[in-house]
Amino acid sequence: MFGELFRDPLRQVVPHICGQKIQSSVERMLRIWRERKVYDKAFVKHLDQLLCGSQSEEEEEVAETAVSVTTPPPEPMPDFKV
């Protein structure tokens, strides 16, 4: 559930992550997310392609459309009574 909330911010931030040390750490994190199925494979692949701005705007639009079509909308938050 919380993972769904971070999809859009991740799409915006990941292209700006550059630099040998941080990039290798993010690549490791993406591998772990893929292995542990934190996010679906298509979304992790999309983030991997965005890393360090390596994907063109046209490819990003196509990937974003593909990811958003396969991703169900998040469930509404339950009302909590205190």
Legacy VTK file of the C-alpha trace (Angstrom):
# vtk DataFile Version 3.0
C-alpha trace
ASCII
DATASET POLYDATA
POINTS 82 float
0.000 0.000 0.000
2.680 2.508 0.983
4.709 1.477 -2.058
1.970 2.811 -4.311
2.255 6.244 -2.709
5.941 6.446 -3.645
5.636 5.538 -7.346
5.238 9.087 -8.672
7.891 10.654 -6.416
10.330 7.881 -7.385
9.702 8.550 -11.080
10.537 12.205 -10.493
13.641 11.732 -8.322
15.449 8.754 -9.844
16.553 10.522 -13.070
18.476 13.028 -10.941
20.483 10.383 -9.067
24.005 10.351 -10.486
27.470 9.677 -9.261
29.388 6.411 -9.027
28.835 5.738 -5.318
25.164 6.704 -5.029
24.242 5.167 -8.377
25.648 1.764 -7.406
23.728 1.930 -4.110
20.480 2.756 -5.915
21.088 -0.045 -8.432
21.526 -2.446 -5.498
18.314 -1.168 -3.915
16.429 -1.677 -7.198
17.740 -5.261 -7.430
16.507 -5.918 -3.881
13.093 -4.413 -4.672
12.878 -6.646 -7.742
13.937 -9.786 -5.822
11.611 -9.115 -2.880
8.783 -7.967 -5.159
8.425 -4.617 -3.407
7.417 -3.243 -6.830
6.485 -5.130 -9.984
9.273 -5.947 -12.453
8.066 -3.438 -15.060
8.194 -0.541 -12.589
11.653 -1.474 -11.263
12.918 -1.800 -14.835
11.457 1.636 -15.580
13.284 3.131 -12.561
16.490 1.405 -13.613
16.183 2.986 -17.056
15.523 6.403 -15.507
18.598 6.203 -13.279
20.962 9.079 -14.023
18.621 10.407 -16.701
19.477 7.553 -19.080
16.001 7.357 -20.628
14.773 9.822 -23.221
11.542 11.762 -22.638
9.771 9.753 -25.347
10.826 6.427 -23.791
9.745 7.735 -20.383
6.260 8.614 -21.658
5.852 5.152 -23.192
7.133 3.428 -20.030
4.964 5.588 -17.768
1.897 4.709 -19.825
2.789 1.014 -19.726
3.387 1.069 -15.974
0.240 3.032 -15.185
-1.902 0.661 -17.253
-0.616 -2.402 -15.392
-0.780 -0.808 -11.952
-4.117 -0.896 -10.158
-5.157 2.255 -8.298
-4.334 2.298 -4.580
-7.036 1.228 -2.174
-8.641 4.002 -0.123
-7.385 4.457 3.397
-9.750 3.131 6.060
-11.312 5.637 8.416
-9.772 5.321 11.855
-11.717 6.332 14.908
-9.840 7.359 17.987
LINES 1 83
82 0 1 2 3 4 5 6 7 8 9 10 11 12 13 14 15 16 17 18 19 20 21 22 23 24 25 26 27 28 29 30 31 32 33 34 35 36 37 38 39 40 41 42 43 44 45 46 47 48 49 50 51 52 53 54 55 56 57 58 59 60 61 62 63 64 65 66 67 68 69 70 71 72 73 74 75 76 77 78 79 80 81
